[in-house]
Amino acid sequence: MATLMYHMFSSSALLSLGLYHLISTTRNHHLKSPRGDYTAKPYHPISAFSSRLRHLPLYLLLLCLLISLIHQSFISFDADPLLKGRTPVHRFTSLQAAAVIFSFLLLTLVLLISESTSLLPLPPDLFFALASALFYLHYSVSSNSASVQTSDLQAKCDSVSANISLLSSLLCLLIAFQPRLFLADVALAGSVCLQGLWVLQTGLSLYVDAFIPDGCHKLLDVVTGVEGSTKCDLEDSKLRAVAILDLVFVLHVLFVLLVVIVTYAAVAKTVGIRRFGSYEALPNPNTADSNHIQMKALTGTQA
């Protein structure tokens, strides 16, 4: 249950981060598109709040990363009877995940200092380049974790998560070189949302009996939630479970695409109304000329 709660917590944090960046990016694009000076930003402060609360999303992100770091460090010391040789695999994969989270924590802290003070000015292109490196590091760690898993089901989940991180890394690198590319910025927000949905799907598929594919089960003699605790006995069951996960991933992609479209339409409508507001009828040149001629005729008659 604790492992599932952590997956739900991580999913909520990633979804919130992705949606916030998507809304802020779309709003920034619609406000600046007439002037053609749109540039991708790593962070969008909340302008409606006071100076102390403008960076509230960064504080919340730091808190979430700190909780994740503590969790990954703590579970690395859990006993695991599923060993490969003499080494509990989940211990080292957990420590690697903790190192990646710590790297993101440092990058977020640097961004907060850069946004709130002048002590450490961080150019946006440098931030996106560093973020690209960290996403690639997460891709590498997740790929290695998938390659050493004793559970084919968990290996598939880790492999999909690694591919999403690779996509985020490529998008960050593209934004670093092309900061005016709005589509890449939107796609980055969508990839974060997709990662959040997949983290939730991983927790459900591995640790909730109702969502575990038929033919697969949790090992009763293994600590809940450790490496390799959900397995498929038969080869047909394994292939079927992998196919189901592929289908679910496609559904998640379609859902994220729908969220992006709806968010773009809603923000475009809201920003458009605020920008243009109510309007008044413009004067008709023909009507003005006609009135001018009538006034001249009236003046000549009176003379």
C-alpha positions, 0 to 999 in steps of 0.5 A, a space after each residue: 500500500 505504501 508503494 502504491 501511495 508513493 506512485 500516486 503522489 509522484 503521479 500527482 506531482 508530475 501531472 500538476 507540474 506538466 499542466 502548470 507549464 502547459 497553461 503558462 506556456 500557452 498563455 505566454 504564447 498568446 500574449 506575445 504572439 502578435 509581437 512575435 517575441 515568444 521565448 520558452 521559459 523554464 518557469 512562469 511566476 504566478 503574477 496574481 500573487 504577492 512577491 513572496 508567493 510568486 514562486 510557490 510552484 517552485 517551493 512545492 516542487 522542491 518539497 515533492 522532490 525532497 519527499 521522493 528523495 527520502 522515499 527512494 533512500 529509505 526503500 533502498 535499505 529494505 530487505 529483498 529475498 529476490 537476489 541476483 547473485 549476492 546483490 539485491 538489485 532493487 537497492 542499487 536501482 533505488 539509490 540510482 533513482 535517488 541520485 537522479 532525484 537529487 540532481 533535479 532537486 539541485 537544478 530546481 533550487 538553482 532555478 529558484 535562486 535565479 528567479 528570486 535573486 540576482 546571485 545566480 543568473 541562469 540563462 533559459 537555454 542553459 537551464 534547458 540544456 541541464 534539464 536535457 542532461 538530467 532527463 537523459 540520466 533518468 532515461 539511462 537509469 530506467 533503462 538499466 533498471 529494466 534490463 536487470 528486472 526479474 519481472 517482465 511486467 516491471 521491466 516493461 513499465 521501466 522501459 516505457 518510463 525510460 522512453 518518455 524521459 528520452 523524449 523529454 531530454 530531446 525536447 529540452 535540448 531542442 528548446 535550448 537551441 530553438 527557444 522560440 519553438 512553441 510546439 517543442 515547449 508544449 510537447 515538453 509539458 505533455 511529456 511530463 503529463 504523460 510521465 505522470 500518468 505512466 507512473 500511476 499506471 505502473 503502480 496500478 499494474 504492479 501492486 493492485 490486484 484488480 489492475 494486474 493482467 490475467 496470468 500475472 500475480 504478486 509473489 506472496 513471500 516477497 516484501 510488497 513493492 520490491 523489485 520483481 514482486 509481480 511476475 507472469 508464470 507463462 510466456 503467453 501471459 507475459 506477452 499478453 500483459 506486455 500487449 495490454 501495457 502497450 495499448 494502455 500507453 497509447 490510450 494515455 498518449 491520446 488522453 494527453 493529446 486531448 488535454 493539450 488541445 482542450 487546454 490550448 483552446 481554453 487558454 486561447 479563448 480566455 486570453 483573447 477575451 482579456 486582451 481585446 475585451 469589449 469593442 465599440 463599432 468603428 466609424 464608417 468612412 462613408 457615413 462620415 463623408 456623407 455627414 460632412 457633405 450635409 453639414 457643408 450644404 446646410 452651411 451654404 443654405 444658411 449663408 
